[in-house]
Amino acid sequence: MTNLTQKKCKACESGVAPLKKEELPPYLSQIENWEATDKEISKIFEFKNFKEALEFVNKVGEIAEEQGHHPDIFLHSYKKVKISLSTHAIDGLSENDFIVAAKIDET
């Protein structure tokens, strides 16, 4: 499998099947500490303060715009950021979710 950070998200339309549970391990092996369910992956990032957390949110926003694939972002407890990724068009996970997660891990 090609390194996910080297890939770019592709448009995903309804009718495409989401990844199956048994297809996830090769993708999960390329991202650190993300939790997976059948429909999403998520990770909580913790920072020193609100300013650092907000800077991270903005970096994630730039990645999302570059990739055309947008996560749910929840800034809470003033310095924690939860990122959740899912491909809403297929109601599950696609390679795009893992590409964005890998790129977020690089920040």
Secondary structure as GFF3:
##gff-version 3
##sequence-region A 1 107
A	DSSP	three_ten_helix	4	6	.	.	.	ID=ss1
A	DSSP	three_ten_helix	21	23	.	.	.	ID=ss2
A	DSSP	alpha_helix	25	28	.	.	.	ID=ss3
A	DSSP	beta_strand	35	36	.	.	.	ID=ss4
A	DSSP	beta_strand	41	46	.	.	.	ID=ss5
A	DSSP	alpha_helix	50	67	.	.	.	ID=ss6
A	DSSP	beta_strand	72	76	.	.	.	ID=ss7
A	DSSP	beta_strand	80	85	.	.	.	ID=ss8
A	DSSP	three_ten_helix	88	90	.	.	.	ID=ss9
A	DSSP	alpha_helix	95	106	.	.	.	ID=ss10
###
